[in-house]
């Protein structure tokens, strides 16, 4: 998965003008009507006023567009950055396979379909850290050394903010820990790390996954936001063993993945929920929607490190330093913050707000280090 795809005005999420056939794509698509009737609860069809609601557009097949047809909401609709979950719910329930003119891609939103597309060889042009190519690309990685530099970096950063009356963990901690860990691992001086670590220093350690530093920043911000937003989770994880912290990390990646949309291209027709994806087309995989699919997860909107049905789609299960570092950063972030600031809590009245379309995370986490 990449952090942010290249985009140009008038082009789709993958920047690919060949995403749709020439001419008007609407005249060549299967019916966009929902799989089940969609109503407003009052006996009538839903309006298009709010994100997540279906809308109608003139049907180009009818002269003058006098007849309307129902189309799916788009992950790029106004308001989606602040609250994409209504849109995702409508897509999962009513439009499991649809073509999105704004994304210029076919869209998959259910867990089973997205999970398949991330591992099926018929979906090409994409890479996720932890997928099989990583095991062949990364050799001679010293895990003890990675653990040591991650721990040291986390404690240094935590001590820097421990005496402040107030701090922003996104700006003062999450932004620095992934870069600082890589900098320490490859011997880049701290004063130079932000200039070098996003380029050749990161690549020296993480190879094809070197660009994941920004993704790890967002994932860490979401993780800390999920933990600190619930006093019960703070109590449960304050002195938790590594295994429970790892479960909480997986749960945060499921509920609030840092990358919301991954792009692939089909090399053949692929049957999925709701129909068949054509061959040779771009496909937008809604990772954020898949992680909250009630067909896969019980109470999917709840952050629950103890859930009996854990899973996440941000990372593959194979060996990859980028994946290992992300998990170590989550573990030592909690340990360092709670050790340096035993009474750490969110500032009075502050609640994390997640935002973003392609990547998503809290933009700030205002805390009181002294309680």
C-alpha positions in Angstrom: 0.0 0.0 0.0 1.3 3.4 -0.7 0.6 6.4 1.5 -1.0 8.9 -1.0 -1.5 8.0 -4.7 -0.6 10.5 -7.4 -3.6 12.5 -8.4 -4.1 15.0 -11.1 -7.2 17.2 -11.9 -9.7 15.2 -13.8 -8.0 11.9 -13.2 -8.9 9.0 -10.9 -7.3 7.9 -7.7 -4.7 5.9 -9.5 -4.1 8.7 -12.0 -5.0 6.4 -14.8 -7.0 7.7 -17.8 -7.5 4.2 -19.1 -9.6 3.3 -16.0 -12.8 3.4 -18.0 -13.6 2.5 -21.6 -13.8 5.4 -24.0 -17.0 7.3 -24.1 -19.6 7.4 -21.3 -18.9 4.5 -18.9 -22.5 4.6 -17.6 -23.9 3.1 -20.8 -21.7 0.0 -20.4 -22.1 -0.8 -16.7 -24.5 -3.3 -15.2 -27.5 -1.9 -13.2 -26.4 0.3 -10.3 -29.7 -0.3 -8.4 -29.1 -1.5 -4.8 -29.1 -5.2 -4.0 -32.0 -4.6 -1.6 -34.6 -1.7 -1.5 -33.2 1.4 0.1 -35.7 3.4 2.1 -35.6 6.4 4.4 -37.6 4.6 7.1 -40.8 6.5 6.2 -41.8 4.4 3.2 -39.9 6.5 0.6 -36.5 6.4 -1.1 -33.6 8.0 0.7 -32.4 11.4 -0.5 -28.8 12.3 -1.4 -28.4 15.1 1.1 -25.9 13.4 3.5 -22.8 11.3 3.1 -23.6 7.6 2.9 -27.0 8.1 1.3 -27.7 6.9 -2.2 -28.5 9.5 -4.8 -30.1 9.7 -8.3 -28.6 11.0 -11.5 -30.1 11.3 -15.0 -29.8 8.1 -17.0 -27.7 8.9 -20.1 -29.4 6.1 -21.9 -32.7 8.0 -21.8 -32.9 11.0 -24.2 -32.6 14.2 -22.2 -31.9 12.2 -19.0 -35.6 12.3 -18.1 -35.4 9.0 -16.1 -33.3 8.8 -13.0 -31.2 5.8 -11.9 -29.8 5.1 -8.5 -26.1 5.3 -8.0 -23.8 4.5 -5.1 -22.3 7.1 -2.8 -18.6 7.7 -3.3 -15.8 7.6 -0.7 -14.9 11.0 -2.2 -18.3 12.6 -1.5 -18.4 15.8 0.6 -18.2 15.1 4.3 -16.5 11.7 3.8 -13.2 12.9 5.3 -14.8 13.4 8.7 -17.2 10.5 8.6 -16.8 7.8 5.9 -18.6 5.1 7.9 -22.1 5.9 6.6 -20.9 5.7 3.0 -19.1 2.5 3.7 -22.2 1.0 5.3 -24.3 1.8 2.3 -21.7 0.4 -0.1 -21.3 -2.9 1.8 -25.1 -3.4 2.2 -26.4 -2.2 -1.2 -23.5 -1.8 -3.6 -20.9 -4.5 -2.9 -19.6 -4.0 -6.5 -19.9 -0.7 -8.1 -18.1 1.7 -10.5 -17.2 5.1 -9.0 -16.8 7.8 -11.6 -14.9 10.1 -9.1 -12.4 7.4 -8.3 -12.5 6.1 -11.9 -12.3 2.6 -10.4 -14.5 -0.3 -9.5 -15.1 -0.4 -5.7 -15.0 -3.3 -3.3 -16.1 -2.7 0.3 -16.9 -6.0 2.0 -14.2 -7.7 4.1 -14.2 -11.0 2.2 -13.8 -9.2 -1.2 -11.1 -6.8 0.0 -9.1 -9.5 1.8 -9.2 -11.7 -1.4 -8.2 -8.8 -3.6 -5.1 -8.1 -1.4 -3.8 -11.6 -1.8 -5.2 -12.9 -5.1 -2.7 -12.9 -8.0 -5.4 -11.6 -10.3 -5.3 -8.2 -8.6 -2.0 -6.7 -9.6 -0.1 -3.4 -9.5 0.2 -3.1 -5.7 2.3 -4.1 -2.7 1.5 -4.3 0.9 4.2 -4.6 3.6 4.2 -8.1 4.9 3.1 -9.7 1.6 5.3 -12.5 0.2 7.7 -10.3 -1.8 9.0 -8.9 1.5 10.4 -12.2 2.7 12.6 -12.3 -0.4 13.6 -8.7 -0.2 14.7 -8.3 3.4 17.7 -10.2 4.7 20.1 -9.9 7.7 17.6 -7.9 9.8 18.8 -7.8 13.4 15.6 -7.9 15.4 17.3 -7.4 18.7 18.9 -4.2 17.4 15.5 -3.0 16.0 13.9 -3.6 19.3 16.7 -1.8 21.1 16.6 1.3 19.0 12.8 1.5 19.0 12.8 1.3 22.8 15.5 3.9 23.2 13.9 6.3 20.7 10.5 6.0 22.4 11.9 6.7 25.8 13.9 9.7 24.6 10.8 11.3 23.0 8.6 10.6 26.0 11.0 12.2 28.4 11.1 15.3 26.2 7.4 16.0 26.8 7.0 14.6 30.3 7.4 17.9 32.1 5.1 20.0 29.9 1.7 21.0 31.2 0.2 20.1 27.8 1.4 18.3 24.6 0.2 17.1 21.3 1.3 13.5 20.9 0.8 13.6 17.1 3.2 16.5 16.6 5.5 15.8 19.5 5.7 12.0 19.5 4.0 10.1 16.6 5.6 12.3 14.0 9.1 11.5 15.4 9.1 8.0 16.6 8.9 6.1 13.2 11.5 8.4 11.6 13.7 8.4 14.7 13.7 4.6 14.9 14.8 4.2 11.3 17.4 6.9 11.8 18.9 5.2 14.8 18.8 1.8 13.1 20.8 3.0 10.1 23.1 5.3 12.0 21.7 8.7 10.8 22.3 11.4 13.4 19.1 12.7 15.0 19.7 16.2 13.8 19.6 14.9 10.2 16.9 12.2 10.5 14.0 14.2 9.0 16.1 15.2 6.0 17.5 11.7 5.3 15.3 9.1 6.8 12.5 9.4 4.3 14.9 8.7 1.5 17.9 6.5 1.2 18.2 5.8 5.0 14.7 4.3 5.1 15.2 2.4 2.0 18.4 0.9 3.4 16.4 -0.8 6.1 12.9 -1.3 4.6 13.6 -1.7 0.9 10.3 -1.5 -1.1 8.5 -0.6 2.1 10.7 2.4 3.0 7.9 4.8 2.1 5.8 3.4 5.0 7.1 5.8 7.6 4.2 8.3 7.1 1.8 5.4 7.3 3.3 4.2 10.5 3.0 7.8 11.9 -0.8 7.7 11.2 -1.2 4.2 12.5 0.6 5.1 15.8 -1.6 8.2 16.2 -4.8 6.1 15.7 -3.5 3.5 18.2 -2.8 6.0 20.9 -6.0 7.8 20.2 -8.0 4.6 20.6 -6.3 3.7 23.8 -6.4 7.1 25.5 -10.0 7.8 24.5 -11.1 5.1 26.9 -10.0 5.1 30.5 -10.7 1.4 30.8 -8.2 0.7 28.0 -5.6 2.9 29.6 -6.0 0.8 32.8 -5.9 -2.5 30.9 -2.8 -1.6 28.8 -0.8 0.5 31.2 1.3 -2.5 32.3 0.1 -5.1 29.8 2.3 -7.9 28.5 3.5 -7.6 24.9 0.9 -10.1 23.7 -2.0 -7.9 24.8 -0.4 -4.8 23.4 0.0 -6.6 20.1 -3.7 -7.5 20.1 -4.6 -3.9 20.8 -2.4 -2.8 17.9 -4.1 -5.3 15.6 -7.5 -4.1 16.8 -6.6 -0.4 16.0 -5.4 -1.4 12.5 -8.7 -3.1 12.0 -11.0 -0.3 13.3 -9.0 2.7 12.0 -6.5 1.6 9.3 -4.0 4.3 8.3 -4.6 3.6 4.6 -8.3 3.6 3.8 -8.2 2.9 0.1 -5.7 0.6 -1.7 -5.7 0.4 -5.5 -5.2 -2.7 -7.6 -5.8 -3.6 -11.3 -7.3 -6.9 -12.4 -5.5 -9.1 -14.9 -8.6 -11.3 -15.4 -12.3 -11.3 -14.6 -12.9 -11.9 -10.9 -16.2 -13.0 -9.3 -17.0 -11.0 -6.1 -20.0 -10.2 -4.1 -22.5 -8.5 -6.3 -21.1 -9.6 -9.7 -17.9 -9.9 -11.6 -15.0 -7.4 -11.8 -14.0 -7.0 -15.4 -10.4 -7.7 -16.5 -7.9 -4.9 -17.0 -9.6 -2.3 -14.8 -8.5 -0.4 -11.7 -10.2 -1.5 -8.4 -10.4 0.6 -5.2 -10.3 -1.6 -2.1 -12.0 0.1 0.8 -9.8 -1.2 3.6 -11.5 1.1 6.1 -14.9 -0.3 5.2 -13.7 -3.9 5.3 -12.4 -3.5 8.8 -15.9 -2.6 10.0 -17.9 -5.2 8.1 -20.4 -6.7 10.6 -20.4 -9.9 8.5 -16.8 -10.5 9.7 -16.6 -8.6 13.0 -18.9 -8.5 16.1 -19.7 -4.9 17.1 -17.3 -3.7 14.4 -17.3 0.0 15.5 -16.1 -0.8 19.0 -12.4 -0.8 19.9 -11.9 -4.1 21.7 -8.4 -5.6 22.1 -10.0 -8.6 23.7 -12.3 -9.5 20.8 -12.5 -13.1 19.8 -12.5 -12.3 16.0 -9.3 -10.2 15.5 -7.9 -9.4 12.0 -6.5 -6.5 10.1 -5.7 -5.8 6.4 -3.2 -3.0 6.6 -0.2 -5.4 6.7 0.4 -8.9 5.4 1.4 -11.7 7.7 4.9 -12.3 6.2 8.3 -11.0 7.4 8.9 -7.3 6.8 10.9 -4.8 8.8 8.3 -2.1 8.2 5.6 -4.3 9.8 7.8 -5.4 12.6 8.9 -1.8 13.4 5.3 -0.7 13.4 4.4 -3.2 16.0 7.5 -2.4 18.1 6.7 1.3 17.9 3.2 0.7 19.2 4.5 -1.5 22.1 7.3 0.9 23.2 5.2 4.0 22.7 2.8 2.8 25.4 5.5 1.6 27.7 7.6 4.8 27.3 4.6 7.2 27.6 3.1 5.5 30.7 6.6 5.2 32.4 7.5 8.8 31.8 4.0 10.1 32.5 2.1 7.7 34.8 -0.9 10.0 35.0 -1.1 10.7 31.2 -4.6 11.5 30.0 -6.3 13.4 27.2 -6.8 17.1 27.9 -10.1 18.1 29.5 -12.8 18.2 26.9 -10.6 16.9 24.1 -11.7 14.0 22.0 -9.6 12.6 19.0 -11.1 13.4 15.6 -10.1 11.1 12.7 -9.9 12.8 9.3 -8.7 11.9 5.8 -9.8 10.2 2.6 -7.0 8.0 1.4 -5.0 8.0 4.6 -6.8 8.6 7.9 -5.8 9.4 11.5 -6.3 11.9 14.3 -4.6 15.2 13.4 -3.9 16.0 17.0 -3.9 14.2 20.4 -3.8 16.9 23.1 -2.8 15.4 26.4 -2.0 16.4 30.0 1.3 14.6 30.8 0.8 15.2 34.5 -2.8 14.2 34.6 
